[in-house]
Amino acid sequence: MEKHRQLTGIIKKAGIYYVALCLELNVSSQGESIEEARRMLQEACEEYLSHMVEEKLENEIRTVPLEVLREFLVEDVEHVRPSRDWIYSENISFEVEACV
């Protein structure tokens, strides 16, 4: 049976890549564009959830620890050059399918 889960991600620019982090699963990915980072994160989350279900490890799924989130948000901060039209991170919401 396929089950849809609503997940939250944060995307930030880190060097030449966009890095994405799923808050509910502590899964990350990256891409050369925001769209690619989002797609890669969604695929990584689907694979992670499928693996956890297949191995009967659903109870082991944890959200992002505060220390990891803090590091994600402030890492590469020296590269930040704010301007009115500059966005440091982008919040995303997406659904994944996992067999349950």
Buried (B, 14 or more C-beta within 10 A) or exposed (E): EEEEBEBBBBBBBBEEBBBBBBBBBBBBBBBEEBEBBBBBBBEBBBEBBBEBBEEEEEEEBEEBEEEBBEEBBEEBEEEEEEEEEEEEBBEBEBEBBBEE
